[in-house]
Amino acid sequence: MIIDFKQIPIFWYGGIKQGRKENIIKMFNRLDLNATHVEPVLSNSIRIGCSASHLKVLEMALKIDGPVLILEDDVSETEWYVPTYEIPNDTDSFYFGTCHNGIHPNWQNMGADGGCCSDPIMMETYENYYRIHGMLTTHAILYCSKKYKKDCYDLLKQNDGKRYLDVLFASKMNQYRVYAPKHPLFFQDCKNDNLDAYEKTKKPLKNLFEK
C-alpha cells in the first residue's frame, strides 16, 4: 500500500502552547500538505486533555474510509521524510513518528529505553520498517484499518483519561499489525520544553536494534 501524504486526510490538534501552531503550519507549507486543525479539549490535566483531544479526532477518522494521519502540534519533519511511503497491505496502524521509550509485554520495563519494540528477537524486521510492540508515543500515527480506529476509540472512551493514551495504545499493540519505520518521518520538535521527547523521537529505531 502506497501512502501519499498529499492525498490522505491529515488531522492535527493542539496549538495552545506558544509557537506550536505557527511551527506546524510552516511545516505543512514546506511539505505542501493539507491538514485540518481540530480544536483541543482543554483540561487542567495534560493526561485528560490529550486523551480527550485524540478521542475527538478519532471520532472524525472513523467516518473516513482508508488511512488517516493524526499529528500532535509539536511535530516537524525529519531528514528522512519522503512524500510517499510504502507500508504493508495488512497494516492496522503505522507510527511515522517513533520513540525510544516503551513498555515490554510483561510490563516490567515500563518506560525503559529499548522497550519500545519489545525484545529485538521477537520483533519482525523488514527492509525499511519493523513490526512494533509497546511503543510509547502518539505524535504521528497513521490509522489504517477500521477495526483499529474503532478499538482505539473505544479504549480511550472507556478509559476516560485515567491513563495516558500512549500507555493504553502500547499495552494493546501486540494484538494488531502495527509498524514503524527504521528512520522516523516526523519527530517531536519540542527541544525548549521537552528535551527528553525531542531526543528520543528524533533518533532512529535502527540505532537501537541494528548497531
N, C-alpha and C positions, 0 to 999 in steps of 0.2 A: 504494500500500500504506500503510495507516494503522498506525503503531506506537503502541501504548498501553503506557506504561511500567508500568502497574499490572497488565497481563496477561501480558507477555512474561517469560521466565526472565531473572533478573539474577544474575550471579555477581561476587563481588569477592574479591581476595586481598591479603595483606599483613597489616597491623595490628601489626607489630613495633615500629615507631618510636613513641615516647611520644605519646599523644594522638590518633593517627590512627584507631584503632579506635573510640574514643568519638565522634570528629567525624563519621565516615561513618555510624555508627548514628543519630546525631542527624539527619543529612540524610535517611536513609530514613524516619525517624519524621515529619519535617516534610512530606515529599512523599507519605507514606502508601504506601511501596513495600515489597514483599517481596523480599529478596535473600539469597542463600546465600553464606556465607563459606567459602572454600577455603583451608586452611592453606598458607602459602607454603613453598617449598622453600628451606631455609636453606643459605647458602653464604658463604664469605669474600669471594667476588667478587659485586658487585652485578649485573654483566652476566650471570653464570651463574645466579644466584638468580632474577632477573627472568624470564629466558628459560625456565628450568625450571618456574617457577610458572605462567607463561602457558600453557606446553605442557600442564600438568596440568589447567588449566581448559578448554583447547580440547578435550582428550580427552573431557571431560564434555559440552561443547557439541555434539560430533559425534554424540552419542546422542540429540540433540533435533532434531526436525523443525521448521524455521522459525527465525525470528530469535532471537538470544541476545545480551544485552548483557553485556560484560565490563568491569569497572571496577577500577582500581587504588585503593589505600587512601587516597590523598590528595585525592580528588575532592570537590567541593561543586558545588551547582547554581549557575548564573549567573542574572542578572536576566531572561534570555531563556528560561529553562526553561518548557516547557509540558508538560502530562501526556500529550498526544497529538501526533504529528508525522507528516506525510505524506511518504513517500520514494518514489523511482521504483520501479516494479514490477520493473525489471531489476537492482536493487541487489545487488551481491555483498557490499558492506560499507559501513557509514555511520559516519563519525567524528563522534560527537556531542561529543567533546572535540577541539579543534583546537590548532594551534601555528603560530607564525610562523617556525619553523625547518624546513628541509627540504633535500632534495638535488634537483638537476636531473638529468634523464635521462642527461646526458653526464658526471655525477659531478664536474664541475669546480667546482661551487659547494656542495660538501657542507657542510651546517650553516649556510649563509648565510641571513640574513634575506631573506624574499621568495622563497626557493627552494621552499617547501612545495607550491605549486601549479604548479610549472614556470613557463613563460613565460605571462603573462596572455593572450597572443594564442592560445596553444594550449589554454587552459583552457575548458571548456564551462560557461557561466554560465546558471543558471536563476533562477526568481523568488526562491527562498529559499535556494538552495544552489549549490555548484559540484561539478563532477567534478574530483577532485584527482589529482596525481601527486607522489610523493616526500615526503609529509608525515612528519616525524619526531616521533611521539608515539604512545603506546598507552594513555592513561589512561581513555578512554571509547569503546570500539569496539563497534558493533553488527555481529555476524556474521550474514549472511543466507543466502547460498547454501551448499549442502552442499559443493560443489566448493571454494569459497573457504575454508571451515573446514578441509577436508582438506588443501588445498595449503599453508595457513599452518602447520598441524600438522606436515606433512612437512618443511617448510622449517626449522622450529625443531628438529625431531628430527635432521635431517641436519647442522644447524649445530653442535649440541651445545655451545652457549654461546660459540662462538668470536667471534661478532659480536653487537652489541646487537640486540635483537629489532626495535626501531623502524627501524633501518637495513635489516635484512633485508626487512621488510614494504615499506618505502619503495622499495626497489630493484625490486620486482616489481609495484608498484601500478598502473603504466600498462597492465598486461596484463588488468586487471579493471575492472568498473564500481564504482568507489569514489567516494563522495560525502562532502561535509561542508557543514554549514550556514554561511551568511554570518555568523551570530551563534552562538557555542557555547552548548550547553545545560549543559555541565559544564566545569570548569576545575580545574587542579592547585592546590589551596588549601594551598600549602606556602611561604608567604612567609618564615617563620622559618628554614627550612633549605635552600630552593632558590628564591631570589628571581627568578632568570632564568626558570625554568619557570613560576613564578607569573605573571609579567608577560606572557610570550609565549603562554600558554594562555588568558589572560583577555581579551586584545584580539581583537576580531572580525576574521575574514579580510577582511571588507568594507573595513576600514581600509587593507589592503594594496593592494587591486586596484580599488577604486572611490572613489578620493579626489576 
